[in-house]
Amino acid sequence: MDLNYTEDELAFRDEIRSFFADKLPKRLAEKVQKNMHLTKQDQEEYHKLLNDHGYLAGSWPEEFGGRGWNVVEKMIFEEEAARAHAPRIVPFGLGMLAPVLMAFGSKEQQAEILPRILDGSDWWCQGYSEPGSGSDLASLKMSAVREGDHYICNGQKTWTTLGQHANKIFCLVRTSKEGKPQEGISFLMIDMDTPGVEVRPIILLEGTHEVNEVWFTDVKVPVENLVGEENKGWTYAKYLLLHERTGNAGVGFAREGLDHLRYIASQQKKSGKPLADDPFFAARLCDIEVDLSALATTQMRMVAKAKDGAPPGPEAAMLKIRGSEIRQSINDLTRRALGPYAMPFVSEALEEGHNEDPIGPDYANPVAADYFNHRKTSIYAGSNEVQRNIIAKMMMGL
């Protein structure tokens, strides 16, 4: 198995690298580098920039408006985006709903919805988790009862990321209570402007409004908004989660976080010397570097298999587990490297235009918020405990 890039892949990397160097607004790159809050307008600006140059949906098939990138090209793009401090693409419409529609949606749904995802007409959010139904997703209770040409939806979704910006939501809903819990779930698309939909903010530990709870009270949804077949939503949900988990390794973002940690260690002092020279700190940093190198190799092995047409295996769960743990290790060691400067923070310091004197060096401002925010990475998209169960089942038949 050759883990090196081909000449064509290296040329593609140079193309993407030049694009970000020439076209990515410096203001956006600086906000990402400083971990400042990105507004809806920032996200829309980046979305349009990528779409205008054909890079937004590069991995989509050409028949749906993409460029047909293979898995290696997709990985290269994501790594170069992280290297350039580009914003993360909002994934819910582009990387989650779209693959489901391409695989299971009707021709009418594909023709209507996919172009609106590309041009930014619709902002989608995800309605999977409920109170008491997160990693145990099959226990979800939100109901959708068919009455004529509509479903009547009642229930609640939670941890709905960026739902305050969205005008559309795709949901897993219960359409039957017969048989196993997984057998009565359907995949439904809902307009957020429909009467009976209410979005309530959830303020996170670092003071940000990133997630929400969404309530549905007698919400009427046209039957044509059903994706695929009724009561087959569990199949579509697993397909979507496989796409989500494969992208959760975050090797490019981890590398950028590690580079930032090295910079901090070169600036912070211990006993008059750079912290990077402290043997204990250097050993912990080395452990993370070794783990990240192993993760990157595992990702390349998985990408090489996928390029040859092999379906994702237990490696997807492995990447999710180790990727989230490594990101958290980097956050934790960064916080320790800053000592007391990592403790105090005000959420306003991460807003554009904030001009009060910082507490400590500039690079300390976002560290505490980043540490708190990334505690979620080992839980979302299926907790790491669930991923270990998946690995045990797939590899040992347990």
QUIRAKA-V395266 format. One line per field, one symbol per residue. phi: phi as a letter, one per 20 degrees, with the letter a starting at -180 (. if undefined). A space follows every 50 residues. Layout:
phi=???
//
This chain:
phi=.eeeffffffffffffffgffedfggfffffffelefeegffffffgfgf ffdmdfdgeffffdoedmgeffffffgffffffemeffffefefddfgff ffecfffffffeefffffenfddecdddfcgncdfeffegdgecdfcmec dddcqbdcleflffeedcbdcecedbdemfgfeddcdcdcffefgoecdc fdeegeneddcbdcdccleecgffefemefmdffffffffffffffeefm fffffffffffffgffefdclndggfefffffffffgfffffffffffff fffffffenffgdfgfffffffffffgfffgffffffelffeeebcfffe efnfcfffenfgfegefffffffefffedflngfffffffffffddme
//
